[in-house]
Amino acid sequence: MDNKNNIATVIGTGYVGVTTSAILANAGYKVYALDISEDRLQALREGRSFFYEEGMNPLIKRAVDEKNLIPTSSYSDGVPESSFVFSCVGTPDNPDGSSNLKYIFNAAQETAKYIKPGTVYIQKSTVPVGTGRQVVETFKDKDVSYVSNPEFLREGTALFDTLFFDRIVVGGNDKKAVEKVLDLYREVEKVRENIAKLAGIKAKDIKGSYIATNLDSAELIKVTANAFLALKISFANSIAKLADKTEADVVEVMDAVGADARIGRAFLNAGRGYGGGCFPKDVSGLISSSLSHSVDMPIMVAASQINDEMASYIADKAEQTLGGLNGKKIAVLGLAFKAGTSDSRKSPGIKLANILHESGAEVSAHDPEANAEAKEMLSSQITLKDSAEEACKNAEAVFITTDWPQFKNLGFKALSEQMAGKLIVDCMNCLDISAVKDAGLVYIGVGRD
Ligand SMILES: NC(=O)c1ccc[n+]([C@@H]2O[C@H](COP(=O)([O-])OP(=O)(O)OC[C@H]3O[C@@H](n4cnc5c(N)ncnc54)[C@H](O)[C@@H]3O)[C@@H](O)[C@H]2O)c1
């Protein structure tokens, strides 16, 4: 275990850093998990993650107990003995939509004070293309290699995505360093079934690809992938608006369109639009970084505008069905930005709840994992409830804003008896329409009803 090549530092213990640390520490690495947030470090010391993610806590607990995962706030603890330093710090958006890179440069500058020659600095954070060529300057005269290794995990399936990956991309101008990092992942792949077992997640027999690129390509691969997924969602929403004016059902449409292998079904999902800590800022970051190279990106500007309008579009559709929102008692189910996580950053459910409240509705809200995190982003007059049943009691309309399994499988007959009204607004197009209608309820979705 104390093989000197098996020591790593992971900077930033957010969603990406915790997942990276937990997996490496259970794959035979000694990992220093470094953060400036005392709360996040304390959670790790207690053997748990600060966020909800299936399977994560058993991995953290074992690694912390066995001292393979060492939470620390000090760069001087782990960096001097690490062969690999992973940067997983946040890259939030600035008010103008561009990427705020201050954490990226700060982490590199602090690391440069302690890093030993021969170490590989691995940028996992999502950055605009060309960033690495600037960051690498921090390490000049240090004999340190710099690679971009963008992260593709999805919150809610973070461990699965990392262990049973579609592709691992490593880009850099030092080919030996790129191979070293690819080899590290090949070693992890050898023990991935054991790690999955410990986490209690189902293994899958898939062979992902290992892709070596140059530095700029790796950076651009990540933002391009997210931009394209965002584009598919906004495209589906554009078609949904047309479907709403006709008798077409957008889900039937996309099922058939997506059956064409050239197109693919994934992410052609109409609904309340994308949110979270990645898509909105990655799209605005791409638009901004393109402009800095004098390249217009109107396609992404349109995708972003369409996305921004979806919550109001759904509220308007419900308002027409209800004959007004003012004074109506409404339940909003789903405050995390997606199912399977407690992450509520830029959550469409929160946005919708606030819009309904601003329109005069009396709003109750519930999420199985995200109530605590959502609280400060919700208007103070919105009431948070501990269960879906409590939120829906006497409601005239129920909005399903996140497709948690427990919301998809609500007992609609019982729900219909608890509600004062009849309207179910399926903001994710995730419900079985006939189950809703058979319970005597009225269904509207986005591009279907
Ligand atoms: N969350 C995701 O699903 C996801 C998926 C793929 C890629 N990414 C990208 O990965 C990066 C990290 O995302 P995240 O969601 O984990 O972010 P996050 O905001 O949850 O975590 C970032 C962490 O970095 C810490 N930090 C900031 N500056 C630091 C410093 N100088 N030293 C030590 N710690 C520092 C913060 O305190 C925070 O805990 C972002 O660029 C994001 O776009 C995220």
The ligand as a MOL file (V3000), in Angstrom:
LIG
                    3D

  0  0  0     0  0            999 V3000
M  V30 BEGIN CTAB
M  V30 COUNTS 44 48 0 0 0
M  V30 BEGIN ATOM
M  V30 1 N -21.1410 17.7720 -10.3200 0
M  V30 2 C -21.1110 17.0940 -11.4540 0
M  V30 3 O -22.0040 16.2840 -11.7500 0
M  V30 4 C -19.9690 17.2700 -12.4220 0
M  V30 5 C -19.8400 16.3560 -13.4840 0
M  V30 6 C -18.7990 16.5370 -14.3860 0
M  V30 7 C -17.9190 17.6010 -14.2490 0
M  V30 8 N -18.0980 18.4890 -13.2150 0 CHG=1
M  V30 9 C -17.1490 19.5940 -13.0950 0
M  V30 10 O -16.2430 19.2690 -12.0450 0
M  V30 11 C -15.8820 20.4460 -11.3140 0
M  V30 12 C -16.2490 20.2800 -9.8560 0
M  V30 13 O -17.6560 20.1330 -9.7840 0
M  V30 14 P -18.4030 19.8170 -8.4060 0
M  V30 15 O -19.8490 19.7120 -8.7360 0
M  V30 16 O -17.7270 18.6800 -7.7230 0 CHG=-1
M  V30 17 O -18.1050 21.1840 -7.6360 0
M  V30 18 P -18.3730 21.6070 -6.1210 0
M  V30 19 O -18.6180 23.0640 -6.1490 0
M  V30 20 O -19.3820 20.6850 -5.4890 0
M  V30 21 O -16.9780 21.3070 -5.3890 0
M  V30 22 C -15.8310 22.0550 -5.5650 0
M  V30 23 C -15.0580 22.0040 -4.2710 0
M  V30 24 O -13.7960 22.6410 -4.4750 0
M  V30 25 C -13.4350 23.2890 -3.2580 0
M  V30 26 N -12.3860 24.2670 -3.5370 0
M  V30 27 C -12.4720 25.4250 -4.2240 0
M  V30 28 N -11.2800 26.0370 -4.2810 0
M  V30 29 C -10.4020 25.2430 -3.6180 0
M  V30 30 C -9.0230 25.3150 -3.3400 0
M  V30 31 N -8.2860 26.3260 -3.7820 0
M  V30 32 N -8.4630 24.3180 -2.6310 0
M  V30 33 C -9.1910 23.2870 -2.1940 0
M  V30 34 N -10.4860 23.1490 -2.4310 0
M  V30 35 C -11.1110 24.1150 -3.1440 0
M  V30 36 C -14.7610 23.8820 -2.7940 0
M  V30 37 O -14.7350 24.2240 -1.4300 0
M  V30 38 C -15.7220 22.7570 -3.1100 0
M  V30 39 O -15.9070 21.8690 -2.0400 0
M  V30 40 C -16.5910 21.5890 -12.0190 0
M  V30 41 O -15.7320 22.1410 -12.9780 0
M  V30 42 C -17.7630 20.9130 -12.6970 0
M  V30 43 O -18.2040 21.6170 -13.8350 0
M  V30 44 C -19.0830 18.3360 -12.2930 0
M  V30 END ATOM
M  V30 BEGIN BOND
M  V30 1 1 1 2
M  V30 2 2 2 3
M  V30 3 1 2 4
M  V30 4 1 4 5
M  V30 5 2 4 44
M  V30 6 2 5 6
M  V30 7 1 6 7
M  V30 8 2 7 8
M  V30 9 1 8 9
M  V30 10 1 8 44
M  V30 11 1 9 10
M  V30 12 1 9 42
M  V30 13 1 10 11
M  V30 14 1 11 12
M  V30 15 1 11 40
M  V30 16 1 12 13
M  V30 17 1 13 14
M  V30 18 2 14 15
M  V30 19 1 14 16
M  V30 20 1 14 17
M  V30 21 1 17 18
M  V30 22 2 18 19
M  V30 23 1 18 20
M  V30 24 1 18 21
M  V30 25 1 21 22
M  V30 26 1 22 23
M  V30 27 1 23 24
M  V30 28 1 23 38
M  V30 29 1 24 25
M  V30 30 1 25 26
M  V30 31 1 25 36
M  V30 32 1 26 27
M  V30 33 1 26 35
M  V30 34 2 27 28
M  V30 35 1 28 29
M  V30 36 1 29 30
M  V30 37 2 29 35
M  V30 38 1 30 31
M  V30 39 2 30 32
M  V30 40 1 32 33
M  V30 41 2 33 34
M  V30 42 1 34 35
M  V30 43 1 36 37
M  V30 44 1 36 38
M  V30 45 1 38 39
M  V30 46 1 40 41
M  V30 47 1 40 42
M  V30 48 1 42 43
M  V30 END BOND
M  V30 END CTAB
M  END
